[in-house]
């Protein structure tokens, strides 16, 4: 493009009525002209005064465009000589763009493909009957806002920078007191590492305690998110079956001890059983003998109905083999993105360094607000109130199931947490049911999705009741029931 027609070319493309500033329009058009070689390397650009006059815009606008083009390497400018289009083509011939027919599409890695193919994340995170989601509408937002405002008024610079390794010490002290009382966890404040949640806690543990290819025991079935974290780290996953007493490794499993074992002993996810004391002691002894790290995922056992929350597995550990991880998202609100892990004393320095090195943690102000929230007693009272509310919703949903299906579809794992499993016949396609339910406006998850061995998977639906208002439970279940009844009718016909 000759500089004589540059002004005409720009004028034809400028939208003088657009909200986008004239500076931005001219800049982007000239960048496009250079990148597409419409302005060839070495072409001398008109002076800023001339171009401004030809375009009918302010000279300062053109000056700013030229300055930005120079700063980004599109043009070169020499005092007294003028402004010229720079040669921006790749120097190495191998980097030049190949003909259209030989272009190879960019794809993600095999590891990435496996992660995406097995992803369990839902496009919808709220509503009936989304499992594992608390009722965020009941969160005491005014109390939180008041505490936050008070802290912002006297905010020190230390609360506005990166977090120290392990997190805000007053929060770690408050959590250690809470966990000792509520979950029988044996810990000191320095053993607590603040994270963004259970996913990050497990990711950190895996990075620091395992090498590529190491074996990892996971419960069969287990939470898909944890499985994705472990697989993405290059571990060899070994699905270990669970029964009514929890994790039940076979002799073959025990003949090849893993590097880590990830368990949910207080409320197995997703089936809901509690690991018996005998199994807990056996697992701890096995870990001690074979130097196995146990990751105890205690994701929602504060919400137990009909009995007090159970003691942690970590509280029985005398050998320092258990890493206890938990989340505050289900107690408060998921968007808080705050969790914690309790590590053995000999790992404290490594984990504090690791979390700071890998993630550059922040959110100290939020951690300070949470500290005040705990120390003022709001966490305990909120959990107590929500336990009562969730218990009511659990009963309402179970009653709706009984009134519609009687004992034909058993409920499993309803003693604790924010969800239970509605069992389906072995011949049912729970994935198809969940998809049809979503089309009817009801969210549920197929139980089969949580198994690594899909052929041995039990059939059922994960139903979360915590985030559904009491007066909407029956109506929403009726919609789900119509889908389930249609599925059962098709099974009978076939």
N, C-alpha and C positions, 0 to 999 in steps of 0.2 A: 504494500500500500504506500503510495507516494504521500509525503507529508502535505502536499497541496490539497489532497482530498481527505486528509485525516479529519478536518473539522466537519466536512460534509458527512463522513461516515459516522462520527460521533453524534452529530445533530439528528441524524435519522433514527438513532437508537435511544436518545435521551427522552425520558418521560417527565416533562416539566410540571405535570400535575400530580406526580407521585409523592407519597409521604417520604420516600427515601431521599436523603440529602443529595444535592447535585454533586458534591464532592465524592460521595460513595459511588454514584452512578458512573462518573467519568473515570474514576480509579479502576473499577471493575471492568469497564469496557476496554481500557488501555491494557490492563493485564491480560485480558482475553486476546487482544490483538497481538501481543508479544508471544504468548504461549502457542498460538495457532499460526505463527509466522506471517500473519497479515502485515505486521510491522517487522521487516527483516532486520537481522542483526546489522548494526552499523548505521541504520537510518537515523538521520538527524531530525530531531523533533523541532517544531516551531517554537519560538520564544513564548514564554508564559503570557507576555502582553498580547502577542499576535493571536494565540489560541483563544485567550479570553475574549478578545474582540470578536473573533469569528464565531464563537459559540454564544456570545451575548451573556456571559457570566462574569463574576468578579475575578479580577486577576489573582487575588489571594487564594481563591478556590483552586486555580490551576497551579499556583505555587505549592500549595499543600499536596496536590496530587503528584507533582514532580518529586517533591521531597520524599513522599512515601514510596514511590516507584524506585527512587535511588536507594532508600534504606533497605528495600526488599530485593535489590539486585536486578530489577527489570531494566534499568537504564543506568548509564554512567554520565557524570557531569563534570566538566572541567571549566574553571573560571576563564572567561574570555574565549572559550572555544565553542561551548554549547552543550546540549544534552543529546546523547545518542543511545539507541536501543542496544542493550547488552546481548552478547552471545550466550544464551542460557542452555543450549543443547548439550546433552551428555557427552563427555569427552570420549568415553569408552564405547566403541561400536557395539559391544555386547549389550549395553544398556539401552540402545535405541529401540524404539517401539517396533515389534515384529509386524509383518503383514497380518491382516485380519484373520486369514485362514490358519495361521500358525500360533495365534494367541492361546496360551494355556490358562484355563480358568483358575483363579485362586480358590483354594478350599481349606477348610479347617483340618486339623490333625486327626489322626485315627482316634487318639485319646479324646479329642473334642467331639468327634462324631459319636463316640460311645456315650459320652456324658449327655449330649443333646438327645440322643435316641432314648435314653433311659430316664430322662428328666421327669420329675413328678410334680413340678411347680404348677399351680393352677392360675389361670388368668383372672380368677375371681377369688378374693381373699376375705370375703365377708358375707354373712347371710345364712339362712337355713339351707343345709345343715353342715356348714363348713367345719371340719374337725379341727380341734386344737386352737380355736380362736376365742379369746375372752370377750366379754361385753365391754368394749371401750367406751360406750355411752355412759357406763356407770362409773367410770374413772373420776375421782375427785379432782377435777381440773382446777376448780377455784382454789383449793388448798395448795395444789402444786404451783399455780400461778402466783399465789401470795408468797410462798417460800422463794420462788425464783426471783420475784421483784425485790424481795428483801436482800437477797444475795447480790443482785446486780447493783444495788445502791452502794454497796461497800465492796465491790469486786476488786480483788487485788490482781496485779499482772500475772501472778502464778496460775490463776484460774483461766487465763485466756491463751495459754501457750500449750505445747504438747504435754501429754501426761507423762509423769515419771514411770519408769518400768514397774508394772504391777498395778498402776492406777492410784487414785486419790486415797491417801492413807486413812483419813477419818472414815471413808466409806468401807475400806477393808476391815477396819476395826469394828464398825457397826455390823457388817455382814458376818464377821466371825462370831460375834455375840449371838446374832440371830440364828445362825446355822447350828451352833452348839445346843441351843434350846429347842429349836423347831425340828431339826433333822438329826440330832445326835452326831454331828460331824465333829471330829477332833481336829482342831486347827488353831493356829495363831494368826493374827492379822497379816504377817509377812508371807504366810503360805497362800494367801488369796491373790489371784491375778484377775484384774478386771478386763473383760473382752467385750466384743460387740454381740456376743450370743454364743449358743452352743456350737454352731457351725465353725466359728472362728476358734473357739476353745479346742475343738477336736482337731482342726487343721494345725494349730500350733503344736499340740501334743504329738501328732503324727510326724510333723517336720523335725521335731527335736528328738524323737524316740525311735524312729524307724528309718530303714533304708529301702530303696526301691526293690520291690520283689518280696519283701518280708510278708509273712503270713499274718492275717488278721481275722480273728473270729468275729462274726456278726450273728446276731440272733436271726433265726429263720421262722417267721418273717421279721423284718426290721424297718425302721424309718428310712424312706428313700433318700432323704437329704443327707443323712450320715453316710449311707452307702456311696453316694456320689462323691462326698469329700474323700473317703478312703480310696475309692477307685481312681480318682483324679490324681492321687498322690503316688500311684504306681504300686499299691499294695496288692497282694494276692488274697482275695476275700474267700473265706471258708464259712459257708452258712451252717450254723449249728442249730439243730431243731430245739424248739421249746415245747414243754408240756405243762401240765397244771402246776408244776413246781418251778417253772422257769427254765433257764438254760439247761440243756440235757445233752452234753457232749458224748459221743460214742467212743468206744475204745480206739477206733481208728483216728478220731479227732485228737485224742489225748496222746497218741503215739507220736504225733508231730506237733509239739507245742508251738503256739503262735508267738509272735513278738508282742502283740497287743490283743486284748479281748474287750469288745465294747458291749456293755450290757445295760439294761434298764430294769434293775431288780425290784424297785418299789412299785412300778406300774408298767409292765411290759408293753412296749409300743410295737404293734398296734392292738394286741389281743387282750391286754389288761391284767394278766395274772401276776401274782407276787412271787418272787423267788423265795423258796422255803429256806429256813435257817440252815438245814442240813446241806442244801445245795450251795448256800453262801459260804459256809465253812469249807466245803470241798473245793470250791473255786479259789478261795483265798490260799488254801494249802497248796493247790496245784500251781498257782502263780508264784508262791514263795519258792517252791522246789525248782521250778523251771525258769525263774526270772522273767515272768510274763507281766507286762504292764496291763492293769485293768482300768478301763475308762468307764466310770459310772455316770450314766446320763440320767439325772434326776430332774426331768423336765416339767412335771406338773403334780407331784405327789402331795403338795400342800392342800390340794382339793380332794379330800377323802371323805366319804359319806358313811356315817354309821359308826366310825371309829376314828381314833386319833391317827395323824400321819405316822407312817412307819419309820423306824430308824434306818439310817443309811447303811450301805455296805461298807463304806469308808470307816464308819465308827467301829467296825469289827477288825479292821486291818492293823496288825501289829508289825508287819514287815515293811511297810512303806511302799506297797505295790499299787495302791489305788489312787487314781486321779479323779476327783469328783467335779463334775461340771453341772451347772445350772443356769437358768435364765430368769430374768425379771420380767420378760415380756408377757408371759401368761398370767403373772400376778398383777401386772399394771397395764401396760399396753404394748403391743408388738413393735410399734414404731419407735419406741424408746431405744431399741437396739442396744441392750446392755445385758451382759451375762457375766459369769465369773467361773473360775476354776480354783480348786483347792489342790495344791501339789505337795508331795512329800518334801520334807525340809531339805533333803540333799539336792532337790531339783530347783529350789527357789531362785537362786542366782541365774541359772541357765534360762529359766522361763521368763524372768523379768527382763533379761537382756534380749531374749528372742522376740517377745511381744513388742518391745520398743524398736528393735532393728527391722522387723518385717512389716509392721503395720503403722508405726508412728502414731500411736494412739492420742486422741484428744478428748473432747467432751468433758473436760474437767468441771465446767460449770454445771452440766447436767448431773455429774457424779456428786457434786456438792449439794445440789438440790435433793437428790435421792438420799444423801446422808441425813439431811435435816428431816426428810419425810420419814425415815426409819426411826431416828432418835426421838421424834415427837410422838411416836406410836401410831402413825397413820398407816404404815404398811400392815401391821398386825391387825388393826381394826378393819382395814379394807379387805384383806384376805378372809377374815372371819365373816364379814358381811357377804362377800361374793360366794363363799362356800355355801352359805344358806340359800342364796338366790339360785346358784347352779344346781343345788340339790333339788329345789322345787322344779326347775326346768327338766331335769333328768326324770323325775317322777312323771311329769306331764307327758313327756315323749314316750316313756315306757307304757303308760296307760293308753296312749293313742295307738301304740303298736298292738297291745293286748286286745283292745276293743275291735280292731280291724282284722287281726290274724290269729288271735288266741295264742296257742302254744306252737303254731305251725312254723313260725320263724323265731327261733330263740335269740335272746339278747345276751351278749357276752362282754365281760370286762367293764361292767357298769359301776363297780365299787368305788372308783376314784377317777379323777381327771376331768377332761372337758369333752369326752366323746365315749361312745361304746360301739360295738360291732353288732349289726343286725345280720344274723346268719341267713344265707340263701341255700337252696338245694344244690347239691354237687353238680347237677346238670345245668345250672344257671350260668349265664354269661354276665358276670358282675360288671365287666367293663361296658358292655352294651347297655346295661341297666343304668349305670352312672351317666353315660352319654345321653340317654333318653331323658333322664331326670333333669340334667342340665338344660336340655331343650324345653323342659316344662317349668324352668325357673327355680329348680332346687339343686343345690350343690351337695354332692356326696362323693366319696372316693371308693373305688373298688378295692376290696381286701386283697385280691390277687396281685395287685400292683406292688405290694410290699414283699412279695416272695422273689427270691432269686431263681428258685426252681419252679417255674410256672406250672409244670405238669403236676406237681404235688400241692399246689396252692389250694387252700380252702376258699370257698366262695362266700362273699358277704359284702356289706356296705358299711363304711365308716360314717357314723352319724355324730356330728357335733351339735350340742344343744346350748352351749354357754352363751352364744351371741344372738340367740333367737328370743325375742320378747315372749313372755308367758302367753299372751293372747294370740300369738301367731303360730304357736307350735302345732296345734291340731290342724289348722287350715293347710299349713305347708306339708304336714305329713300326709294329709289326704291326697295331695297332688302326687307325692312320691308313691303312695300306696297304689294309685291308679296305674302308674308305670310298672310297679312290681307285679301287680295282679295281671296285667297284660302279658308280662314275661312268663309268669307261671302258667297262664292259660295256654300260651304257645308251646310250652314244654309238654303239657298234658296232651295237646292235639298231636304233636309230633311223635 
